[in-house]
């Protein structure tokens, strides 16, 4: 499948990138729509060519942002996005790099590649759950291109959405793109497309924050506040804004960490269920533990109640199994992939138990 025609913009500074976004994103979309989704006014004033009789129209966002391009380019080939402009961030050096802070924490530029995170000696020593998660993303070639910012902003996925235009047209389209029906849950009006990034559950376990730059300056928010839990409007990012940095606190440094992932092909696929676990021990007892899950909900989420369940206790198989049960109850998989929801929920249970035991040991 060929790419649609577009104009490539190559800023050299963050300020120049934000100027381009402000100029080409469109005033209306900047106030009402998330960046990099399929909804927004057409900057050329023309209707989408995908209008059809039974569903609502999903016009195209006039500009899309590309970092590594490992997710956007395939989506453009499938005609999920047909922007007039593509903003290439790769020339902005200030958004790249891993910089340890004096207090023991670290700041990671959003353009830092997943390969750089995977191989960072500092992160391997102090935040091993993040390096483990980064190491499972796709293949080595794609990790050389993909970025931590792109993985955080990854578009949600669904068996009905991530298809060619011809395929989607034959199914009558869907809520996330050009339609009015969710094929996963036909009786409702909510899109259940699933978030499938590997690093965000690890970052949630580490209490990460992100920096978002826009026309009014930069703001810093907790990562868990970034996601909405809606498949088609999945993040709180305006079209004239960019995620620029990720911050990991010193307080979570040196926690033991493990990431486990279910996928059909072990060398390349997105997760169909993913579990991140961090544990802090004192003598033979657990001081703190956190579990994050991905690929089974419209957003990556922390499993509530884990710390209260394990704090002050010696971890054994029974306790690890109880944590796995808690994670399985948090998971809400639906038929967004080729594997059944029941199997994916069960694997969340199994992987959580295994990851908790591995992190403890």
Secondary structure, DSSP 8 states (H G I E B T S, - for coil): ------EEE--SSHHHHHHHHHHHS-HHHHHH-BTTSS-S--TTS---TT--SSS------SEEEESS-TTHHHHHHTTS---SEEEE-TT-GGG--EEE-TTS-EEEETT-BHHHHHH-HHHHHH-HHHHHHHHTSS-HHHHHH-BHHHHHT---B-TTTSS-HHHHHHTT-BTTBB-S--SSSTTSS----B---SHHHHHHHTT-EEEEEETTEEEEEEGGGTB-S-SSS-B--BTT-EEEEEEE-GGGTT-EEEEEEE-SSTTT---SEEEEEEEEEETTEEEEEEEEEESSSSS-EE-TTHHHHHTTS---HHHHHHHHHHHHHH----SSSSS-HHHHHHHHHHHHHHHHHHHH-
